[in-house]
Amino acid sequence: MSLSAPDLDAVSGVSVLQALSDPVRLEIVRQLADVCPDGEIQCGEITVPVGKSTASHHFKTLLGAGIITEREEGRCKYFQLRRAELDHRFPGLIESVLRATG
């Protein structure tokens, strides 16, 4: 089951930058960016230095900002960075943020 992600045309650059301003969320995006462009990561494979409920909050924030998508399969959740869509809507933003904070 795929969960809907917001239309990036309705997402502001400020919303994206606010979502990326947290170090934990930035680390999640960094891990997703390291996967091949169309790749997904199972939720348990993403390493974050916070508890499950806090991690869930960070994933929801990234989902709400349109930065990632989520897909459920059975009891597993898979996340994917919307890299191509973000690069089309905000050219160079993700690359610049990752480079500047790496």
N, C-alpha and C positions, 0 to 999 in steps of 0.2 A: 504494500500500500504506500503510495507516495503522498506526502503531505504538501499542501500548496505553499509556495513561497510567494512573497509579494512581488508584484510587477515592478521591476527596477525603474521604469519610467515614473512611478509614483514615489520612489525613494529619493530623498535628498542626499547630497554629498555630506552634509552635516551629520545626518543620521548614521551614515556609513563610518565617518570619522569618529563619532562618539562611540560606536560599537567597537571600533578598533583601538580606542584609547586605553582600554584595560589590558594589562600585561598577560593575564590568563587567556583572554579572548584572542589577543594577538598571537599567543603561542599555539592556540588551536588552529588559527588560520595558517600559521607557518607550517604546522604539521600537515594540514590539508594541501597546502601549496607544494609540498615536497612529493606528493603522490602524482602519478601521471595525470595529465589534464582532465581526462574523463574518469579518473579513479575515485573510488570511495574508500572511506575508512570506517570500519565497524567501531561503534562507540567505545567499546572496551579497549581498543587499540590506541586510542588517543590518550597520551599521558598528560595529566594536569595535576598541579600541586594543591588541589582542593578536594573537599568531600563531594559525594554524589549529588547532593541537593544544590550545592553551590555550582558545581559543574553544569547541572541541568539549567540553572539560571543563565549561565554564560552561553550555552547552546541556544536557548530561547532568544536571547538578545541578538545573537548573530543571525538566527533565522528571521527574526522580526525586521532586521535591517536589510534583509535580502542578500546577505553575504554568503550564506550556505543554504543547502537544501538538505532535507532529511527524508529517508525512506525506511519504512519498517518492513521487515520480512520475518514472520514468525515472532520470536521474542527478541530479535536483534534489531538495532537501529544502525543505519549507515548514513554517514554525512559526506557531503561533497561541496567543495568550494565552487562557487559560480564564477569562476575565473574569466571565461570568455565573455559572459554577459556583463560582468563588472568592467572588464577592459573596454567593452564597446560603449557602455554608459559613462564610465569615468576613466578615460584612457590614461594608463600608466599609474593609476592611484595605488593599486595593490602592490605592484612592483616597487614603487617609491617608498611606501610605508614599510614593506618588508626589508628593503635595502637600508633605509634610514634607522631601523630599529634592530638590525641584525648584528 
